[in-house]
Amino acid sequence: MVLAAGLGTRLRPLTNEITKPMVPVLDRPVMGHIVDLLDRHGFDEVIANLHYFPDSIKRYFGERLTYRVERELLGTAGGVRACADFFGSDAFVVISGDALTDIDLGAFAARHREAGGIATLAVKKVSNTREYGVVLHDRDGRITGFQEKPNPEEALSDLGNCGIYIFEPEIFDYFPERPFVDWAQDVFPTLLENDVPFHMHEVREYWNDVGSLGELRQGTFDALQGELRLRVEGEEVAPGVIVAGESTVPESAEIEGPVWIGHDVQVGEGVRLMGPVVLGDGARIGERAQLRSSIVFPGTTVAPGAIMIGAIVGHSGILESLRPR
């Protein structure tokens, strides 16, 4: 299951125009990279819960996914329970539609089978515990407790909860009898109170929850520079410069990689691109514009002579500029 019902308030104003899972990262929405990850690991039955701009996700992914629309938000766990019939009697993976990760789902599943508990949570070491719920555990990896965004000097763990889970269907036996249910507030404390075994799996691969504009920029640049392994379209035409499709780059342009240029991009005469820079599909970069450490979303026009440093540039109607993959 891909969780795709959230509002993405920390990414505003981008998410005033677009639902968080549809925010572009290089050549496709962040949720597109998650679906690619599931495809690579052989998950051919995938359901997504929707709430905010649901039709945009349906149009992009079409029949590849099954959908459940939440008219009222049901919480991080309540939305999963609403799809219990889809899972049947099988164990199932739950992953956030706004996560940038190349987690090895095969190793994750193997850990779940080996541990034998009702749930396995993916965790990763984090540098700032103030931003995450952290997971406490014993030496065998059985979860013993949680701290919600503790100050570093008070943190008993530096393992952040990634919001990626494997559950047995019996997990629903530990839900309260109300529609809105949260994993951290409702279900996981109940498991601890009843001494129900559940475990952690430490992720060695890349993970970024794209929780803020800074993390979106960092995750995009990490993908551009190969720290995050994604399937991305394009051909390397110069060291660190990747161009997808038929994009126009004049000889007078000065480009220092890493740079990714999407489909149907027009780069004006005398433009300077100082990487990391990402130009989304259909972007128009005016003559003599200068960009450094910036992201230009699909379909966005940058004015001639503009200077942009550390910017994320978009426009209303970003969704209409996304190319289905």
Secondary structure as UniProt FT lines:
FT   STRAND          2..4
FT   HELIX           9..11
FT   TURN            12..13
FT   HELIX           14..16
FT   HELIX           20..22
FT   STRAND          24..25
FT   TURN            26..27
FT   STRAND          28..29
FT   HELIX           30..40
FT   TURN            41..42
FT   STRAND          47..50
FT   HELIX           54..61
FT   HELIX           62..64
FT   STRAND          66..69
FT   HELIX           75..81
FT   TURN            82..83
FT   HELIX           84..87
FT   TURN            88..89
FT   STRAND          92..96
FT   TURN            97..98
FT   STRAND          100..101
FT   HELIX           105..115
FT   STRAND          119..125
FT   HELIX           129..131
FT   STRAND          133..137
FT   TURN            139..140
FT   STRAND          142..148
FT   TURN            152..154
FT   STRAND          159..167
FT   HELIX           169..174
FT   HELIX           183..187
FT   HELIX           188..193
FT   TURN            194..195
FT   STRAND          199..202
FT   STRAND          207..208
FT   HELIX           213..224
FT   TURN            225..226
FT   STRAND          235..238
FT   TURN            239..240
FT   STRAND          241..243
FT   TURN            251..252
FT   STRAND          254..256
FT   STRAND          259..261
FT   TURN            263..264
FT   STRAND          266..267
FT   TURN            269..270
FT   STRAND          272..279
FT   TURN            281..282
FT   STRAND          284..285
FT   TURN            287..288
FT   STRAND          290..296
FT   TURN            298..299
FT   STRAND          301..302
FT   TURN            304..305
FT   STRAND          307..309
FT   STRAND          312..313
FT   TURN            316..317
FT   HELIX           318..321
//
